[in-house]
Amino acid sequence: MGQRRTDIDEKAEEILTQMGAKTYEQLAAEYQTSRGKIYALAIKHGRRVNEAKLKERAAERKRRQAQFIQGVMNTTQTADVLDYLDGLPDESVHMFLTSPKYNAGKPYGGSKTVDRWSHHFYLGWLLQVTSEMSRVLAPGGVIFLQVGHGLTPKRRLAERYETVLVFSKGEPTAFNANAARLPQKEPGKRAFKGPRKGQLSGHPLGAWPTNVWHIPAIGANNGEKTDHCAQFPLALVKRAGLLYTTPGQTVCDPFNGSGTTQVGCLETGRAFAGCDLFYAETRAKRLANASPDLFCDLPGVTDELLAVRQSEAAAVRISAIPISEQENEQMLLDIVDGVA
């Protein structure tokens, strides 16, 4: 097998010159190899039989996808998830922040539609969805996939947490730790040795974030509660979006449901794209009352931490550096030029 591959590589030019005049099967028989290897050689060198048509088709698809994403930005489309994802261009989304249906027999949208598929069918469908997400995700982007659901089963301990799987396409391009810092257990702790001995040792904005987030679920009496049966907490969406994206980047939720991700993007200055088959009226009501945040919440900053830091505050006076008359004149000229 090793020698045969070497022969194919050595005779690549000879084989390529015959493509079009002979079929892949004929070339495979002549060079004692498989049709797959001949076809792989054709792909590598752009010499497939219908290469021009295939390239034209691919270019047309990219053009349609580019038009599609421009038309659906900052909206939730009523569409099936796989149809919607198929319309998005490669590497066009910076983050997927979503929760697919749990396949736990829950009804959606006030209809009789219930997510109760066979387990194998559900896994196959979810694999298709995540594969499409991977294609659409930009390099350095993140998939934040909430897959757990807290339950209170009989004869078992109740589940009081939900699970999120976080994937990145290469090294994440954004990780804004301040958006997810935690309150320090000892905000007044001080260094006991080294050059900073006696000084406060903790970070002024809280402790480094961990993979455990204490965010309450949306219960029946919660102010965010809508008619959705498995609603995202807005705090979860905003913290994740602030952590893994920067303002203006695109966040996609192809299971947007009650619109929590879309509201979170609007409030934090992120672009949004998404779809869902139900809950259009619910989303419209929530978005009508949503507006951009005027400040950014820092979850690691507590009243105790502020008090400790303020007690250490001291005025710092720095003498002005004198400048020459010539430097002053040049500064005035630069200001005038800037205004002009």
SVG drawing of the C-alpha trace seen along z (x, -y; Angstrom):
<svg xmlns="http://www.w3.org/2000/svg" viewBox="-52 -80 63 83">
<polyline fill="none" stroke="black" stroke-width="0.4" points="0.0,0.0 2.8,-2.4 4.5,-1.8 1.2,-2.3 0.7,-5.7 4.2,-6.7 3.5,-5.7 0.4,-7.8 2.3,-10.8 5.1,-10.4 2.7,-10.0 0.3,-12.8 1.0,-15.0 0.6,-12.0 -2.7,-11.1 -4.0,-14.7 -3.3,-15.2 -5.7,-12.3 -8.5,-13.5 -11.5,-14.4 -10.5,-12.0 -10.8,-9.0 -13.2,-8.3 -12.0,-7.9 -12.7,-4.2 -10.5,-3.8 -7.7,-5.7 -8.0,-3.6 -7.7,-0.4 -4.8,-1.7 -2.8,-2.8 -3.9,0.1 -5.4,-2.1 -8.8,-3.0 -11.3,-5.4 -11.3,-7.3 -7.5,-8.1 -8.0,-9.3 -10.8,-11.5 -8.9,-12.9 -6.0,-13.7 -8.5,-15.6 -9.9,-17.6 -6.4,-18.5 -5.4,-19.9 -8.8,-21.4 -9.3,-19.0 -12.6,-17.3 -14.7,-16.6 -17.3,-19.3 -14.8,-21.6 -16.0,-24.8 -19.7,-24.1 -18.8,-23.0 -16.9,-26.2 -19.7,-28.3 -22.3,-26.5 -20.1,-27.0 -19.7,-30.7 -23.5,-31.1 -24.2,-29.4 -21.8,-31.8 -23.4,-34.8 -26.9,-33.6 -25.6,-32.9 -24.1,-36.4 -27.4,-38.0 -29.3,-35.8 -27.3,-36.7 -27.5,-40.4 -31.3,-40.1 -31.7,-38.2 -29.4,-40.2 -30.9,-41.3 -34.1,-39.2 -35.5,-35.8 -36.7,-34.0 -39.5,-31.4 -37.6,-28.5 -36.4,-25.0 -32.9,-25.0 -31.2,-23.0 -32.7,-25.0 -31.7,-28.2 -28.1,-27.1 -27.7,-25.9 -28.4,-29.5 -25.6,-31.0 -22.1,-31.5 -19.0,-29.7 -17.2,-31.3 -19.8,-34.2 -20.8,-33.9 -18.6,-34.7 -20.6,-32.8 -23.4,-30.3 -25.2,-30.8 -28.1,-28.4 -30.0,-25.5 -31.4,-22.8 -34.6,-21.0 -33.9,-18.4 -36.0,-15.6 -37.7,-15.2 -41.3,-15.2 -42.1,-18.9 -44.6,-20.7 -43.6,-23.8 -45.4,-27.0 -48.7,-26.1 -49.1,-23.4 -49.3,-19.7 -45.7,-19.5 -43.7,-17.5 -40.0,-16.8 -40.1,-13.0 -37.9,-11.3 -36.0,-8.1 -32.7,-8.6 -30.6,-7.6 -32.6,-9.9 -32.2,-12.8 -28.4,-12.2 -28.1,-12.1 -30.2,-15.3 -28.1,-17.0 -24.9,-15.9 -26.1,-17.5 -26.9,-20.8 -23.5,-21.0 -21.7,-20.1 -23.4,-23.0 -22.6,-25.3 -19.0,-24.3 -19.0,-25.3 -20.6,-28.6 -18.5,-29.5 -15.6,-32.0 -12.0,-31.0 -11.6,-31.8 -15.3,-31.7 -17.2,-29.8 -20.1,-27.4 -21.9,-27.8 -24.3,-24.9 -26.6,-24.5 -27.7,-20.9 -28.6,-20.1 -32.0,-20.5 -32.5,-20.3 -35.0,-17.7 -36.7,-16.4 -37.1,-12.7 -38.6,-10.1 -36.3,-8.2 -33.3,-10.1 -31.5,-13.3 -32.8,-16.3 -30.6,-17.9 -29.9,-21.5 -27.6,-22.5 -27.6,-22.6 -24.7,-21.8 -23.1,-24.0 -20.6,-22.6 -18.2,-25.2 -16.2,-24.6 -13.9,-26.9 -12.7,-26.9 -9.0,-27.2 -7.8,-29.5 -10.7,-31.8 -10.2,-35.4 -12.1,-36.8 -12.1,-36.1 -13.2,-39.1 -12.7,-37.7 -14.1,-40.8 -17.6,-39.9 -17.6,-36.7 -15.4,-37.3 -16.7,-36.1 -17.0,-37.8 -13.8,-37.3 -14.1,-35.2 -11.6,-37.4 -11.5,-40.8 -9.3,-42.2 -6.6,-39.5 -3.1,-40.9 0.2,-39.6 2.4,-38.3 5.8,-38.4 7.5,-39.8 7.6,-43.3 3.8,-43.7 3.9,-42.6 1.1,-44.2 -0.8,-45.3 -4.2,-43.9 -3.5,-40.7 -6.9,-40.2 -7.9,-41.5 -9.8,-44.8 -12.7,-43.5 -13.1,-40.1 -11.7,-36.6 -10.9,-34.8 -14.0,-33.2 -14.6,-29.5 -16.7,-27.0 -19.5,-27.1 -21.9,-30.0 -24.6,-30.7 -27.5,-32.0 -31.0,-31.2 -33.3,-29.4 -36.4,-31.1 -39.2,-30.0 -42.9,-30.6 -42.8,-33.9 -39.7,-35.2 -40.1,-38.6 -38.6,-37.3 -41.0,-34.3 -42.8,-33.9 -44.9,-31.1 -41.8,-29.2 -41.4,-25.8 -37.6,-25.9 -36.5,-29.5 -32.9,-30.8 -32.0,-33.2 -31.0,-36.6 -28.1,-36.8 -26.6,-33.6 -26.9,-34.9 -25.4,-38.3 -22.5,-36.9 -21.6,-34.3 -21.9,-36.9 -19.8,-39.5 -17.2,-36.8 -16.6,-35.3 -17.4,-38.2 -16.7,-41.9 -19.2,-44.6 -20.5,-44.4 -19.7,-40.7 -22.5,-38.4 -24.1,-35.9 -26.5,-33.3 -29.2,-31.3 -30.9,-28.9 -33.3,-27.9 -34.2,-31.4 -37.5,-30.4 -38.7,-33.2 -36.0,-35.6 -33.6,-35.7 -30.5,-35.6 -31.8,-38.3 -32.6,-40.5 -29.2,-39.9 -27.5,-40.9 -29.5,-44.1 -28.7,-45.1 -24.9,-44.4 -24.3,-45.7 -23.9,-42.5 -25.3,-41.7 -27.8,-38.9 -29.1,-36.2 -31.5,-33.4 -34.5,-31.3 -37.3,-29.4 -40.6,-27.9 -42.7,-29.2 -43.1,-32.0 -43.0,-34.9 -45.5,-37.0 -43.6,-36.3 -40.3,-37.5 -42.0,-40.6 -43.3,-41.7 -39.9,-41.2 -38.0,-43.0 -40.4,-46.0 -39.3,-46.6 -35.6,-46.0 -33.0,-48.7 -29.1,-48.9 -27.5,-48.8 -26.2,-52.1 -23.6,-50.4 -21.8,-47.0 -22.4,-44.8 -19.3,-43.5 -20.4,-40.4 -17.2,-40.1 -17.5,-43.6 -19.4,-43.5 -20.2,-46.2 -17.6,-44.6 -14.9,-44.7 -15.7,-48.4 -15.5,-49.3 -12.1,-47.6 -10.7,-49.2 -12.1,-52.7 -10.5,-52.5 -7.1,-52.1 -7.7,-54.9 -5.2,-57.8 -4.7,-60.9 -1.9,-60.7 -0.3,-64.0 2.0,-64.2 3.7,-67.5 3.1,-68.8 6.0,-68.6 6.9,-72.1 7.0,-72.5 8.9,-75.0 7.3,-77.9 8.1,-76.2 6.4,-73.0 3.3,-74.9 3.1,-76.7 3.4,-73.4 0.5,-71.9 -1.7,-74.9 -0.9,-74.4 -1.8,-70.7 -5.1,-71.5 -5.9,-74.1 -5.0,-71.6 -7.3,-69.0 -10.2,-71.3 -9.7,-72.4"/>
</svg>
